[in-house]
Amino acid sequence: RRLETKFTDMGESSHSRFRPSNPVEVASDELRLGFMLPPLMKRIYMEIGNGGFGPGYGLIGLSNGVPDYDGRTAPAVYEYFRGSSSDEPNWKWPDRLLPVCDWGCAIKSCVDCADPNFRMLIFDPNVHDGDDWSDSFFEESPSFEAWITSWASGVDLWNAMYGAEGHMTRIISARRPIS
């Protein structure tokens, strides 16, 4: 029902771009990534569409799906983030943390495929202020299922994170020195 009223929370999306994936493509991506995706996520990609709808600017598609704003699918974003950076010698993207939703300003919602519940983490590099990048990752939801169910139920996930009372707003405010 949510897709009948709004494809994404931010930006425009065209329902005609929602080509579902198929089991062979999903299995190929899991092999490429080296880990299993959440069962509900796989169903969504195979039954509704391979990205381009959902929270933020939409779910980032798997291979052959709707890419993010840089033109990368979720497996390509993961591989890019897992690569080393000569500009950032302390850069290390966590193993099995798959970016699945783009919020703009380089902020991504990611599913932790190493976690048995497939918890969701926010990656916000805009708050990075340290030697390593661990200060850029934050808890978002206990599971992919809870996260996508909240969105499908009408919850404004951006406001829950960055609104006046959002948990990211509180975390960021607590980090700022009091002058």
N, C-alpha and C positions, 0 to 999 in steps of 0.2 A: 504493500500500500504506500509506503514512503516514496518509492520510485515513481508512483503515479502523480505525486505533487512536486517532487524535487529530486533531480538526479544527483546533484552535489550541493554541498553547503556553500561553496565558493566557486566563482567562475561559471563558465558555461560548459555544458556537455551535450552531446548529441546522442540520443538513444539509438540511432542507426549505427553507431560505432560499437555497440555492445554485442560483439560476436562471442558467444560462449567458447570456452576452450574445450578440449576433449580429453578423455582419460590418458591417451597416449602422450599428448603434449604435457599434461601435468606430471605424469610419471617421468618424462624426459627432463623436465625442470627439476624435479626432486633429485634425480640422478646427477644432473649438472651441479646443483647446490650441495649435494652430499648430505641432505637431511630431509625429513618428512615435513610436510606442511600440515597445519591444523585441518582436521577432517571437514569442519564447517566451511573453512576458507576454500577448500577444493570444491565443495558442492556449489558455493557461490560462483566461483570462476567457471564451472562447467554447466550450471543451470541458469544463471542470470546473465553473466557476461564477463569477459576477460578484462576487467578494469574499466575506468572512466566514470564510475558512479560511486556514491557513498560519501563518507565524511570528507571534509576539506575539499580539495580539488578532485577527489575521487580516489578509489583504490588504484594503485599502480598495477597494471596488468602483468601477467606472466609473459613468457615468450610469445610473440605474435599478438600480444594484447595491447591495450592502450598504454602508452608510455607516460612518464612524468614530464615535467616542463623541459627537461634537458634531453628528451627523446630516448630515455632509458627505461626498459622494463624492470620489474622488481629483481629478477636474477642479475641483470646487468648493473643495477645500482649496488646490489650486495657485492658483486665482484669488484666494482670500482672502489667502494668503501674499504674492502678487505685489502686492497693494494697498498703499497707503501707510498709515502709522500716525502719527497726531498725537502719540501717547504716546512713540513711538520715532522721532525724526527721521532716524536713521541706519539704519533698517530697510530692507533690500533683499534680497528673496528671489532667488536665482540663477535666471536664465532657463533654462527646460527642465529644471528639477529637480523631478520629480514625486513627492510623498509617496505611498508605496504600502503602508506598514505602520505601525501604531500600537503602541507599546510601553507606553503610559501615561506619566504625568508629562510630557506634551508631547513626548516623544522619538519621532522618526519615522525609519524607514528610507526613503530616497528613491532613485529611479533617475535617473541623470544622462542624460537623453535627448539631450544635446549631445555626449556621449562616444560614439565609434563602437562601443565595447564595452558601453555601457550600464552603467557602473560604479555601484556602490551607495555612498551616503554616509549617515552618521548625522547627523541634526539633533538636537542636545541643547541646548536653550536654558538648561538649568539650570546649565551651566558658563560661560555668557556673562559676561565681565568685561572689557569694553573699549568703545571708541567705536563700532566697527561690529560686525556680527554674524558676521564671518568666523570668529571663534574658537568658533563653535557647530557647525561642520561638520567631519566626520571621515571618512576613508576607512573603508569597511566591507568591500567585496568588489570584485574587479576587474571583475565583470560581474553583471548580473541573473541570468544563467544559472547561474553558479557559486554565487551566494547562494541561489537557490531550490533548486538541486540539493543543496546542503549540508543545508538544512532537510529536504528530502524523504528524504535519507539518514539522518536521525536526529540531526543535529548540533543541539545546544542553542545557538541563535544568541545568546540573551540572555546565557548564561554565557560564550560566546566574547567578548562585548563587555564585560559588566559583572561577570563572576565574579571570584574572587580573582586569577586570572591573565589576565583579559580585557584586550584591547588598550585599551579605553576606561578601565578601571581604572588601567592603567599611565600613560596620558596624563594623566588627572586628577590622579593622585598626583604626577606630575612637575611639575605646575603649582602645587601648594600650596607656599607658602614653608616652609622648614625653620625651626622655632623652637628 
